[in-house]
């Protein structure tokens, strides 16, 4: 077994119809990543809506919708008039 770190991502949602993502609070990350403790109910208690006051919303380019595009430009804020421009 290798000790090499593996960077990975998973997207959990509250329910399949609304597709609202689960966003962990910074204070809950250690519990989520602790492989020694596994308490299903405790982990499920972390699945709460994230405070919208802690989020930032801004328009991004339409290229974010394609999996072939990957990079910082996908999350850069754009002016509303340039949403569909590259």
Buried (B, 14 or more C-beta within 10 A) or exposed (E): EEEEEEEEEEEEEEEEEEEEEBBBEEEBEEBEEEEEEEEEEEBEEBEEEEEEEEEEEEEBBBBEEEEEEEEEEEEEEBEEEEEEEE
